[in-house]
């Protein structure tokens, strides 16, 4: 189940994070890293 979530949510975070208004590149990378890291815990 975790692998399926990683495949779906991981790339979605890469696409959606830069679209958040008023967010820097570093903050977008942190959001993406936390998404992948959080999914690896499950």
N, C-alpha and C positions, 0 to 999 in steps of 0.2 A: 504493500500500500504506500509506503514512504517513497518508493522509487517513482510511482505514478505521480504523486504530488510534486516531487522534485522536477519531473519532466514537464508538468503543466505550469506550476506556479513559478518555477525558476526563470524560464524565458519571459514569462509575463512580467516579472519584476524588472527585468532588463529593459523591456519596452516601456513600461509605465513609469518607472522612477524618473527618467529625464523629463517626462511630461508634467510633473508636479511643478506648479509655478513657484518662483522665488526659492529655488533649491540649487545649491552649488553642485559642481561635479563631484566633489569629495563626499558630500552628503548623499548624493545618489548612489555612489559606490558603497557607502556604508549600509544603506537600505538594502541594496542587492546582496551584499555579503551577509547581512543578518537574515535575509530571507533564505539563502542557501544554507547557512549555518543552522538556522532554526529547523529547517526541514531535515537536516542530517541527524538531528537528535531523535526524531521519531523513529 
